[in-house]
Amino acid sequence: MTGGALGPCPGGAEVDLPDSQRQVIEMNRFDGLSFGEIARALDISEGACKLRAFRGYETLRAKLAALAPELTGSPSASPSPSLGGAA
């Protein structure tokens, strides 16, 4: 299986994903199709479609974190807003 570049990333790097993952992400994010629509177009189950997207996003997050570690600080490094009411 050959990979395809999804597009430019910070620093001009290209992110290669397996075609199956890239295709699902492109159809969802750039073409605006739902996972159900993509599944029907690719003749796969909706679950398989969602799994391909999940794995693709996982790969993208890891590669982007390696390119720009300052953007992926730990959750404890930034204050989180309170979700509850007044104490």
C-alpha positions as CSV (number, residue, x, y, z in Angstrom):
1,M,0.0,0.0,0.0
2,T,1.4,3.4,-0.9
3,G,1.0,6.4,1.2
4,G,-0.1,9.9,0.3
5,A,0.8,13.3,1.5
6,L,-2.1,14.9,3.3
7,G,-0.6,18.4,2.9
8,P,1.9,20.8,4.3
9,C,2.5,20.9,8.1
10,P,4.4,23.4,10.3
11,G,7.9,23.9,8.9
12,G,6.7,22.8,5.4
13,A,7.0,19.1,6.2
14,E,4.6,16.7,4.5
15,V,2.7,14.1,6.5
16,D,2.4,10.7,4.8
17,L,-0.5,8.5,5.7
18,P,-1.6,5.2,4.2
19,D,-4.0,5.9,1.4
20,S,-6.9,4.3,3.2
21,Q,-6.6,6.6,6.2
22,R,-5.8,9.7,4.1
23,Q,-8.8,9.1,1.8
24,V,-11.2,8.9,4.7
25,I,-9.8,12.0,6.4
26,E,-9.9,14.0,3.2
27,M,-13.5,13.0,2.4
28,N,-14.6,13.8,5.9
29,R,-12.7,17.0,6.6
30,F,-12.3,18.6,3.1
31,D,-15.3,17.2,1.2
32,G,-17.7,17.4,4.2
33,L,-19.0,13.8,4.0
34,S,-20.3,11.9,7.0
35,F,-18.7,8.6,7.9
36,G,-21.8,6.8,6.7
37,E,-21.5,8.5,3.3
38,I,-17.8,7.7,3.1
39,A,-18.4,4.1,4.1
40,R,-21.0,3.7,1.3
41,A,-18.7,5.3,-1.3
42,L,-15.8,3.1,-0.4
43,D,-17.9,0.0,0.1
44,I,-16.7,-0.6,3.7
45,S,-18.5,-0.6,7.0
46,E,-19.0,2.6,8.9
47,G,-17.0,1.2,11.8
48,A,-14.1,0.5,9.5
49,C,-14.4,4.0,8.2
50,K,-14.3,5.5,11.7
51,L,-11.3,3.3,12.6
52,R,-9.4,4.4,9.6
53,A,-10.0,8.0,10.5
54,F,-9.1,7.4,14.2
55,R,-5.8,5.8,13.2
56,G,-5.0,8.5,10.7
57,Y,-5.7,11.3,13.2
58,E,-3.5,9.4,15.8
59,T,-0.7,9.3,13.3
60,L,-1.1,13.0,12.4
61,R,-1.1,14.0,16.1
62,A,2.1,12.0,16.7
63,K,3.9,13.4,13.7
64,L,2.8,17.0,14.5
65,A,3.9,16.6,18.1
66,A,7.3,15.6,16.9
67,L,7.5,18.6,14.6
68,A,6.2,21.1,17.1
69,P,6.6,19.8,20.7
70,E,5.9,23.2,22.2
71,L,2.3,22.9,21.0
72,T,1.7,19.7,22.9
73,G,2.4,20.7,26.5
74,S,1.2,18.5,29.3
75,P,-2.4,19.1,30.6
76,S,-1.0,20.1,34.0
77,A,1.1,22.9,32.4
78,S,-2.0,25.0,31.6
79,P,-4.8,25.9,34.0
80,S,-8.1,24.3,33.2
81,P,-11.3,26.2,33.7
82,S,-13.7,25.0,36.4
83,L,-16.6,23.1,35.0
84,G,-18.6,23.3,38.2
85,G,-20.4,26.2,39.9
86,A,-19.1,28.4,42.7
87,A,-17.3,26.5,45.5
